[in-house]
């Protein structure tokens, strides 16, 4: 089934529920548990260790359905449509010989493609639900996104307002690209935005400011929903949510749960964990 996936970094469940953003909530919305094994370990300024969701890790968990440990143990994904090539690629000395021939200049990189062998649409370093898609469209992939969210060096004249304005320009480009491709031929459409993460880190102490930007994302969701066919599924998911920054009067930090919503009734496990989202999306994509 054709699926539109809106990945919103730091979309806060409680904030959405309390202020009733209808297009973010959709028909169903859930608070999602992030298990301890999916957390990363950090140290505060005093050297004390603490655990928190780390954005790149959590998006990998969402897209693979695996905890970080299981992800590291997983076999590399199949890259080619031809099963024989995938089998040969799984043999380490065959890969070594091919790499050596390329390094010596005996063969050119990309030889298999030039011979007419077809790759799968997406070849990630690990198996994800993206590889189920035959005609994916991706506007800003969370798996390859830069971790840094400040676009230029900080200095005395670089204020939080300027940081947000810079990120808002990126969001406007994401919207423009989305609508330029939405009417095309696709089976999985993925959009990722960091706007609310940036706003949350800087302004979580100022709910009216936060609400302003949540309304922008809610309006974007509304416009997408209005242009999707009634049989298409829209999933909105976050990697984590926000809470007040511990020990500070301003700012926000990552909290230990996430968010997901659906524009149609979907059966989900209880309690819903971050590793379950992969299975849900796979089941949606497999529907006729």
HELIX and SHEET records of a PDB file:
HELIX    1   1 UNK A   13  UNK A   19  1                                   7    
HELIX    2   2 UNK A   22  UNK A   25  1                                   4    
HELIX    3   3 UNK A   36  UNK A   38  5                                   3    
HELIX    4   4 UNK A   55  UNK A   64  1                                  10    
HELIX    5   5 UNK A   68  UNK A   73  1                                   6    
HELIX    6   6 UNK A   83  UNK A   89  1                                   7    
HELIX    7   7 UNK A   92  UNK A  104  1                                  13    
HELIX    8   8 UNK A  111  UNK A  114  1                                   4    
HELIX    9   9 UNK A  129  UNK A  132  5                                   4    
HELIX   10  10 UNK A  160  UNK A  181  1                                  22    
HELIX   11  11 UNK A  195  UNK A  203  1                                   9    
HELIX   12  12 UNK A  207  UNK A  227  1                                  21    
HELIX   13  13 UNK A  276  UNK A  285  1                                  10    
SHEET    1   A 6 UNK A  28  UNK A  33  0                                        
SHEET    2   A 6 UNK A 257  UNK A 262 -1                                        
SHEET    3   A 6 UNK A 233  UNK A 238 -1                                        
SHEET    4   A 6 UNK A   3  UNK A   8  1                                        
SHEET    5   A 6 UNK A 188  UNK A 193  1                                        
SHEET    6   A 6 UNK A 136  UNK A 139  1                                        
SHEET    1   B 2 UNK A  40  UNK A  43  0                                        
SHEET    2   B 2 UNK A  49  UNK A  52 -1                                        
SHEET    1   C 2 UNK A 242  UNK A 244  0                                        
SHEET    2   C 2 UNK A 252  UNK A 254 -1                                        
END                                                                             
